[in-house]
Amino acid sequence: MRLLVSVRSAAEVTPAVAGGADIIDAKEPSNGSLGPVSPAVLAAIARALPGEVRLSIALGDPTGAAAAGAAVSAALDIVGPRAAPTYVKLGLAGVQRPAAARLLIESAVRGTAATSHRAFVVAVAYADHEAAAAPARDLVSRVAADAGAHGVLLDTWRKNRGDLFSHAPLVELGEWGDEAWRLGLLVALAGSLDAGGVRAASSLPADIVGVRGAACAGGREGVVQEQRVRALREALAEGASRPLRVPASGPAGRSD
């Protein structure tokens, strides 16, 4: 399982990578759950990131299909081709109709297909989807698979109302991850996870666990610290070595 650490600046890339992050996620926490960084900050993060380290780009919750495609194309143009894969993450807040969600994701997928980059779309479901006026997590997985997305992330929309496990029991999360794997999706988990949450998430059917606040001194709006990332890396390994009792997983998710 890979550890994703969200950074808001190029200065946070080095401590995140040195601490053991497998994926660096460009995200501005003051702009919400999936807040995009500015184009200038994204370019600086991409320059600071070693070529072999995977990049993830948070693109917010686009208002429609055209906006989603444009956001993906613009982000990939800024980053340019990389040796390691790039993930583009899009949320579905305010998109309640399955048909509209599918069009949005399809537009994002076309945006990745139009480039020479190794870029993949990850659709984001919210554990507190009612607050976000977004589709439920099971529906997001099915729509994402149908629309050609590479993966699905389950996150929390409100960052001050509890972590991922406050909104979904462990067994239900295991069942959701199993189903997403059966659909052929890469599976990621996030949502205000501390070291204990990372440890628990590592035992579930998932490929990636994402963090921001737990990797920072001062919480989500603070600064990423190498020792905090290293502690989360250790929690991830510890949890994976002591799996919890969850439903048996299906085939491994996509790894690219």
C-alpha positions in Angstrom: 0.0 0.0 0.0 1.3 3.5 -0.9 1.3 6.6 1.3 0.1 9.8 -0.2 1.0 13.1 1.5 -0.7 16.4 0.4 1.6 19.4 0.1 0.6 23.0 -0.5 4.0 24.3 -1.6 7.3 23.2 -3.2 9.0 23.6 0.2 6.9 20.7 1.6 8.0 18.3 -1.1 11.4 17.4 0.3 10.3 16.6 3.9 7.4 14.6 2.5 9.6 12.5 0.2 12.3 12.1 2.8 9.8 10.8 5.3 8.7 8.1 3.0 5.8 9.4 0.9 5.1 7.4 -2.2 2.8 9.9 -3.8 2.9 13.7 -3.5 -0.5 15.4 -3.8 -0.7 19.0 -4.7 -3.5 20.5 -2.7 -4.4 23.8 -1.0 -6.1 23.0 2.3 -7.6 26.4 2.7 -9.6 25.9 -0.5 -11.6 22.9 0.9 -11.3 19.1 0.8 -9.9 19.0 -2.8 -8.7 22.6 -3.0 -6.5 23.2 -6.1 -3.1 25.0 -5.7 -2.4 27.9 -8.0 -0.9 27.2 -11.4 2.4 28.7 -10.2 2.5 26.6 -7.1 1.7 23.5 -9.1 4.5 24.2 -11.5 6.9 24.7 -8.5 5.8 21.4 -6.9 6.3 19.5 -10.1 9.8 20.9 -10.5 10.7 20.0 -6.9 9.4 16.5 -7.2 11.9 13.7 -8.1 10.9 12.2 -11.4 10.4 8.7 -10.0 7.8 9.9 -7.4 4.2 9.8 -8.3 2.2 13.1 -8.4 -1.4 13.6 -7.6 -3.3 16.8 -8.4 -6.4 17.9 -6.6 -8.7 19.7 -9.0 -11.6 20.5 -6.7 -15.3 19.8 -7.6 -15.8 21.0 -11.2 -19.2 22.5 -12.0 -19.7 20.4 -15.1 -18.1 18.3 -17.8 -16.5 21.2 -19.7 -14.9 22.6 -16.6 -13.6 19.1 -15.6 -12.0 18.5 -19.0 -10.5 22.0 -19.0 -9.1 21.6 -15.5 -7.4 18.3 -16.3 -5.9 19.7 -19.5 -4.6 22.8 -17.9 -3.0 20.9 -14.9 -1.3 18.4 -17.2 0.1 21.2 -19.4 1.6 22.9 -16.4 3.2 19.7 -15.0 4.4 18.4 -18.3 5.4 14.7 -19.1 6.9 12.8 -16.1 8.6 9.4 -15.7 6.2 8.4 -12.9 2.4 8.4 -13.3 0.3 11.5 -12.5 -3.2 11.2 -10.9 -5.8 13.9 -11.3 -8.5 13.9 -8.6 -12.0 15.4 -9.1 -14.9 15.5 -6.7 -18.6 15.4 -7.4 -20.0 17.9 -4.8 -23.2 19.3 -6.1 -23.5 16.6 -8.8 -26.3 14.3 -7.8 -27.5 12.9 -11.1 -25.6 9.8 -12.1 -25.7 10.9 -15.8 -24.1 14.2 -15.0 -21.5 12.5 -12.9 -20.6 10.2 -15.7 -20.3 13.0 -18.2 -18.0 14.9 -15.9 -15.7 11.9 -15.3 -15.7 11.0 -19.0 -14.7 14.6 -19.9 -11.8 14.3 -17.4 -10.7 10.9 -18.9 -10.7 12.5 -22.4 -8.5 15.2 -21.0 -5.9 12.6 -20.0 -6.2 10.7 -23.2 -5.5 13.9 -25.2 -2.0 14.1 -23.8 1.2 12.1 -24.0 1.4 12.0 -20.2 1.0 8.9 -18.0 -2.0 10.5 -16.4 -5.0 8.8 -14.7 -8.4 10.1 -13.4 -9.4 9.4 -9.8 -13.0 10.1 -9.0 -13.6 11.3 -5.4 -16.5 10.1 -3.3 -17.3 11.7 0.0 -18.1 9.6 3.1 -20.3 12.6 4.2 -21.8 12.8 0.8 -25.1 14.3 2.0 -23.3 17.4 3.2 -21.6 17.8 -0.1 -24.8 17.1 -2.1 -22.8 14.4 -3.9 -23.5 10.8 -4.9 -23.1 8.0 -2.4 -19.8 6.1 -2.4 -21.2 3.0 -4.1 -22.7 5.0 -6.9 -19.4 6.9 -7.5 -17.5 3.6 -7.8 -19.9 2.3 -10.4 -20.1 5.5 -12.4 -16.3 5.9 -12.3 -15.8 2.4 -13.6 -18.4 2.9 -16.4 -16.9 6.3 -17.4 -13.3 4.9 -17.7 -11.8 6.4 -14.6 -8.6 4.7 -13.2 -9.5 4.9 -9.6 -11.7 6.1 -6.8 -10.9 7.9 -3.6 -13.1 8.0 -0.5 -12.5 11.2 1.5 -14.4 13.5 3.8 -15.9 16.7 2.5 -16.1 18.6 5.8 -12.7 18.5 7.6 -14.1 19.6 11.0 -16.7 16.9 11.5 -14.7 13.7 12.3 -12.4 11.4 10.3 -13.3 8.8 7.7 -14.2 6.2 10.3 -16.7 8.6 12.0 -18.8 8.4 8.8 -18.5 4.8 7.8 -17.9 1.6 9.9 -14.8 -0.4 9.2 -16.7 -3.4 7.8 -18.7 -1.2 5.4 -15.5 0.4 4.2 -14.1 -3.1 3.6 -17.1 -4.0 1.5 -16.9 -0.8 -0.4 -13.2 -1.3 -1.2 -13.8 -4.9 -2.2 -16.5 -3.8 -4.7 -14.4 -1.1 -6.1 -11.5 -3.6 -6.7 -14.0 -5.9 -8.4 -14.8 -3.1 -10.7 -11.1 -2.8 -11.6 -10.5 0.5 -9.8 -7.5 1.6 -7.9 -8.8 2.4 -4.4 -7.6 5.2 -2.1 -8.7 6.2 1.4 -8.3 9.6 3.1 -10.3 11.8 5.5 -8.6 13.5 8.5 -6.7 10.3 9.3 -4.2 10.3 12.2 -1.6 7.6 12.8 -4.3 5.3 14.2 -6.5 5.9 11.3 -3.7 5.2 8.8 -3.0 1.9 10.7 -6.7 0.9 10.5 -7.0 2.0 6.8 -3.9 -0.1 5.9 -5.8 -3.3 6.8 -8.6 -2.5 4.3 -8.9 -3.4 0.6 -7.1 -0.3 -0.7 -4.0 0.7 -2.7 -3.4 4.2 -1.3 -3.9 6.0 2.1 -3.8 9.8 2.0 -3.0 12.3 4.7 -2.4 16.0 5.2 -3.0 17.2 8.8 -1.3 14.3 10.5 1.8 15.0 8.4 2.0 18.6 9.5 3.1 20.5 12.6 0.1 22.6 13.4 -2.6 20.5 11.7 -4.0 20.7 8.2 -3.0 24.3 7.8 0.4 23.7 9.2 3.7 22.6 7.6 4.7 19.1 6.5 7.4 17.6 8.7 9.7 14.7 7.8 9.5 13.0 11.1 5.7 13.1 11.1 5.6 11.5 7.6 8.0 8.8 8.8 5.8 8.0 11.7 2.8 7.6 9.4 4.9 5.4 7.1 5.6 3.2 10.1 2.0 3.1 11.1 1.1 2.0 7.6 3.6 -0.8 7.7 2.4 -1.9 11.2 -1.2 -1.9 10.2 -0.6 -3.9 7.1 1.2 -6.6 9.1 -1.7 -7.0 11.4 -4.8 -7.1 9.2 -8.2 -6.5 10.8 -11.2 -8.8 10.2 -12.8 -7.4 7.1 -14.4 -9.0 4.0 -12.0 -11.0 1.8 -10.6 -8.7 -0.9 -11.0 -9.3 -4.6 -8.2 -8.9 -7.2 -5.6 -6.2 -6.5 -6.4 -2.7 -7.7 -4.6 -1.1 -10.6 -1.1 -0.1 -9.6 -0.2 2.4 -12.4 
